Amino acid sequence: MSGTNIKITAIDEKSAHLQEVIDLGRANSSTLGFLPNGAFIKYAADKQLLVALGHSRQVLGYVIYAISIRKALVYIVHLCVQPSHRRQGVAETLFKKLKDLTKIQFRGIRVHCRRDYPADKLWPMLGFIAAMKYLVVVNIKLRSRCGGSIMDIQRCSQTLRNSGHTRNLEWQ
Ligand SMILES: CC(C)(COP(=O)(O)OP(=O)(O)OC[C@H]1O[C@@H](n2cnc3c(N)ncnc32)[C@H](O)[C@@H]1OP(=O)(O)O)[C@@H](O)C(=O)NCCC(=O)NCCS
């Protein structure tokens, strides 16, 4: 499927697609990390969840992003594509839409990824370069958005910082 056959749209918390997104996120939590249901709902309510829909309007993939108005930065929280539709440009199409939506108000997009994950190959293809550390900022943002489960996110942050196999990337 080429990028032109994919429809990218923001969904809200009432969307019938939200459960598909949560299920896809859960199925890939080994690389994405755990996000509570409440966080998926909050990102959707804030219009910070874009889905890629296929011919029969099934969810092929999604991107969730956080924003810092003060820093004028966008942070990719989750980018995920159905295994059956990988390597067909879905992630690239989602990212292009994210760029288009945020390019006027924000000065860059950041993401944190482990070097040993397949996604580490994706970011340079999308134009990302290695950046300074900013993980703490991302986690402060997530803590305020998730409304609860502060302990989990702090633990996750600690694990990532201790892993030594991760890197921060940015697109400007
Ligand atoms: C990473 C992920 C989002 C990529 O989605 P995708 O739709 O397959 O990516 P695209 O088709 O847009 O890939 C664009 C380019 O990135 C590179 N790329 C993407 N996935 C790759 C992989 N597994 N191995 C090597 N290169 C890869 C390729 O250069 C690809 O272009 P090509 O297929 O023409 O060679 C998808 O594999 C996924 O959902 N993984 C599980 C969740 C995850 O780990 N998310 C990232 C968390 S940091």
The ligand as a Tripos MOL2 file, in Angstrom:
@<TRIPOS>MOLECULE
LIG
   48    50     1     0     0
SMALL
NO_CHARGES

@<TRIPOS>ATOM
      1 C1          9.1140    1.2350   13.6590 C.3       1 LIG1
      2 C2          7.8020    1.1770   12.8800 C.3       1 LIG1
      3 C3          6.8640    2.2550   13.4260 C.3       1 LIG1
      4 C4          8.0910    1.4230   11.3890 C.3       1 LIG1
      5 O1          6.8430    1.5080   10.6860 O.3       1 LIG1
      6 P1          6.7760    1.2550    9.0990 P.3       1 LIG1
      7 O2          5.4370    1.7170    8.6360 O.co2     1 LIG1
      8 O3          7.1490   -0.1440    8.8110 O.co2     1 LIG1
      9 O4          7.9040    2.2270    8.5630 O.3       1 LIG1
     10 P2          8.0370    2.7640    7.0490 P.3       1 LIG1
     11 O5          7.5040    1.7460    6.1070 O.co2     1 LIG1
     12 O6          7.4380    4.1320    6.9660 O.co2     1 LIG1
     13 O7          9.6250    2.8280    6.9120 O.3       1 LIG1
     14 C5         10.3140    3.9210    6.3100 C.3       1 LIG1
     15 C6         11.7940    3.5450    6.2250 C.3       1 LIG1
     16 O8         12.3500    3.3840    7.5430 O.3       1 LIG1
     17 C7         13.2810    2.2720    7.5480 C.3       1 LIG1
     18 N1         12.7630    1.1650    8.3820 N.ar      1 LIG1
     19 C8         11.5310    1.0710    8.9260 C.ar      1 LIG1
     20 N2         11.4190   -0.0670    9.6480 N.ar      1 LIG1
     21 C9         12.6140   -0.6990    9.5430 C.ar      1 LIG1
     22 C10        13.1250   -1.9290   10.0430 C.ar      1 LIG1
     23 N3         12.3670   -2.7510   10.8080 N.pl3     1 LIG1
     24 N4         14.3960   -2.2760    9.7540 N.ar      1 LIG1
     25 C11        15.1800   -1.4680    8.9840 C.ar      1 LIG1
     26 N5         14.7440   -0.2910    8.4510 N.ar      1 LIG1
     27 C12        13.4750    0.0830    8.7320 C.ar      1 LIG1
     28 C13        13.3920    1.8080    6.0950 C.3       1 LIG1
     29 O9         14.4290    2.5560    5.5020 O.3       1 LIG1
     30 C14        12.0380    2.2210    5.5370 C.3       1 LIG1
     31 O10        12.0520    2.4150    4.1370 O.3       1 LIG1
     32 P3         12.0470    1.1160    3.1430 P.3       1 LIG1
     33 O11        10.9960    0.1660    3.6560 O.co2     1 LIG1
     34 O12        11.7040    1.7240    1.8090 O.co2     1 LIG1
     35 O13        13.4220    0.5440    3.2300 O.co2     1 LIG1
     36 C15         7.1420   -0.2260   13.0040 C.3       1 LIG1
     37 O14         8.1120   -1.2090   12.7190 O.3       1 LIG1
     38 C16         6.5560   -0.4980   14.3700 C.2       1 LIG1
     39 O15         5.4030   -0.1740   14.6310 O.2       1 LIG1
     40 N6          7.3380   -1.1210   15.2870 N.am      1 LIG1
     41 C17         6.8260   -1.4500   16.6320 C.3       1 LIG1
     42 C18         6.6270   -0.1960   17.4650 C.3       1 LIG1
     43 C19         7.9300    0.5770   17.6330 C.2       1 LIG1
     44 O16         8.9590    0.0250   17.9580 O.2       1 LIG1
     45 N7          7.8240    1.9250   17.4670 N.am      1 LIG1
     46 C20         8.9280    2.8310   17.6320 C.3       1 LIG1
     47 C21         9.2030    3.0680   19.0700 C.3       1 LIG1
     48 S1         10.6470    4.0830   19.3640 S.3       1 LIG1
@<TRIPOS>BOND
     1     1     2 1
     2     2     3 1
     3     2     4 1
     4     2    36 1
     5     4     5 1
     6     5     6 1
     7     6     7 2
     8     6     8 1
     9     6     9 1
    10     9    10 1
    11    10    11 2
    12    10    12 1
    13    10    13 1
    14    13    14 1
    15    14    15 1
    16    15    16 1
    17    15    30 1
    18    16    17 1
    19    17    18 1
    20    17    28 1
    21    18    19 ar
    22    18    27 ar
    23    19    20 ar
    24    20    21 ar
    25    21    22 ar
    26    21    27 ar
    27    22    23 1
    28    22    24 ar
    29    24    25 ar
    30    25    26 ar
    31    26    27 ar
    32    28    29 1
    33    28    30 1
    34    30    31 1
    35    31    32 1
    36    32    33 2
    37    32    34 1
    38    32    35 1
    39    36    37 1
    40    36    38 1
    41    38    39 2
    42    38    40 1
    43    40    41 1
    44    41    42 1
    45    42    43 1
    46    43    44 2
    47    43    45 1
    48    45    46 1
    49    46    47 1
    50    47    48 1
@<TRIPOS>SUBSTRUCTURE
     1 LIG1         1 GROUP 0 **** ****
